Amino acid sequence: MSGSVFSKLVSITNGLHRDNRSEREFDVLNSELKELPKVISTVFKVNFKRPLNSKKGYYNKLISNEVKAELSAFKNHFPKDATNPENKYNFAILYNKFDKYLKDIASYIKKRGITTDLSSDNDYIINYLKTSAIHLYAELQEQYEQYSETPQFTIKEVAEKYFNDIEFDASLFEKVDISKKVAVKKTSKSKRKPKTSFGYKNKDTSGLLKVLNDFQLRVDMLDNRTTVQQLYSLLIAKDFTEVNTQIYIQCETTQFSYIVDVLKPFFTGFNPTSIERSGKFITKTGTQLKANNLHKNKVHNPKEKEEIDNIIQQLQ
């Protein structure tokens, strides 16, 4: 279904209630979805509850990106050389769009019995969608009220007007202090130190060791210069720069690329880029394994794919 995420998620035929993908699938989607940079010219910051699983995290990021894209486009709708009638016309277009978002979300909430229980995946996502639509409406009012032909409403009034929600927590919306934003912008130029850990997510690492042993047994993943224990120790190390081990790959690069792909959701930073950055992985030809090698050799159906898929199920 084409169109905005605000329309997609509340579609009767293709809405959120139709999404039955697994947590593992959302792990992959979440890791692949890049977060857009913050928008500088905003009036409000929304402090919504942090997502605690991959489905919530994926949709939180998806909705957040849509909000950022909409807010970034404001300056295109209100160019400096536009006339007052043009600005009023463009305000009306945006107002009608956000008005429809809010009405459609309200209708979906009523029909699907969505509650304010944020522990439920779908309820969390739709409540974040609702809050984000209110955010867009409020930003438009605050930034361009001079072009409005309609009354201006407070955050709580918007919630009551569209959702009959008289208990909406308006404290979720924090007015941004412009002077502080400038100060943050100046200090944000400092470079972050690259991560030196692959970040295995589970405190119990015994399952990972068993999976690596099975990969070696079924796929012949490592050559005889590397043990499974050495690879395991590298993957769970807090700082891989302190591990004096080279990992020599024996299996086909297409197979190892696929193994990296299926293992990636179980780490916070195990991917082609971090593998290259570690400098620890060596190909069959004796050269350092580069991210580009893994990307170029990524195929959907590598040799022994079924064996690899069966083995990785142990980490579910």
Secondary structure, 3 states (H helix, E strand, C coil): CCCCHHHHCCCCCCCHHHCCCCHHHHHHHHHHCCCCCCCCCCCEEECCCCCCCHHHHHHHHHHHHHHHHHHHCHHHHCCCCCCHHHHHHHHHHHHHHHHHHHHHHHHHHHHHCCCCCCCCHHHHHHHHHHHHHHHHHHHHHHHHHHHCCCCCCCHHHHHHHHHCCCCCCHHHEEECCHHHHHHHHHHCCCCCCCCCCCCECCCCCHHHHHHHHHHHHHHCCECCCCCHHHHHHHHHCCCHHHCCCCEEECCCHHHHHHHHHHHHHHECCCCHHHHHHHCCEECCCCCECCHHHHHHCCCCCCCCHHHHHHHHHHHC
